[in-house]
Amino acid sequence: MTSTPAEIVCAHSPDSDDAYMFYALATRKIRSPLVQFRHVLEDIQTLNRKARDGEYELTAISYHAYPFVAGRYVLMASGSSVGDGYGPMVVAARPMAPEELKGKRIAIPGKLTTAYLTLRLLQPDFAAVEVPFDQILEAVSENKAEAGLVIHEAQLTYARGGFHNVIDLGRWWKNTYGLPLPLGANALRRDLGAELASECCRLMRESIQYALDHREESLIYAMQFARDMEAPLAEKFVGMYVNHYTVDCGDLVPQAAQKLLDLGHEAGLIPHRVAVEFVR
């Protein structure tokens, strides 16, 4: 008698890069006798907050959130979004030097995002104005903030609204530390048990590899989630954040993540030191 697959709630952002990597699972091109995923789509700050309560078995989180949820979750080796010499940007309505950010009001997409942590490491002195990630540019244009920290597709589309790039945090991080910037990860709840955890990791890895091997059909699916982007721009964005690091984080991403979180702790932004832990 065959047992019923365990239902695993799989929570991630409604973005083109996440849609791309989860495509094969969401459309059941990859299946498992042990696990059946139910997909939940929420913005990253909401996912970070819910991870603190252990709400979902498998969830996307910001690397910055990991120290706050490490008691409940372990990171997955597959599914990381990594900026290698590029990443979240600070933009403004007028040309501005990075030094001018000191003391400014900056619209941010949430205090548990890696973008916020990285900006605090670059410039500790600014007033954070929290707004939903897709309203950052609007907040700047309405003068609710003098600059905005943009994540997701706005990294490629900000110039359309006449905004100016103040600094690319991924480039700053690479130039300063010689490492890629780990932004987001997938995390598994620790109470799942070894067999289910291993199966979830296999499915995640195979789904990402499927997308990379079937780029065109996966991109067509991901375009449903590409806000205000035509196909070439969406393809560029997906290519930035779904790559070999996403299939498997290897040794470099954990090293970079540890450096990031250690610096956050030293700066007083993370209350305790945590050792990053990955499962395969």
Secondary structure, DSSP 8 states (H G I E B T S, - for coil): -----EEEEEEE-SSHHHHHHHHHHHTTSS--SSEEEEEEE--HHHHHHHHTTT--SEEEEEGGGHHHHTTTEEEESS--EEESS---EEEESS---GGGGTT-EEEES-TTSHHHHHHHHH----EEEE--GGGHHHHHHTTS-SEEEE-TTHHHHGGGGT-EEEEEHHHHHHHHHSS-EEEEEEEEEGGG-HHHHHHHHHHHHHHHHHHHHTHHHHHHHHGGG-TT--HHHHHHHHHHHSSHHHH--TTHHHHHHHHHHHHHHHTTSSSS-----EE-
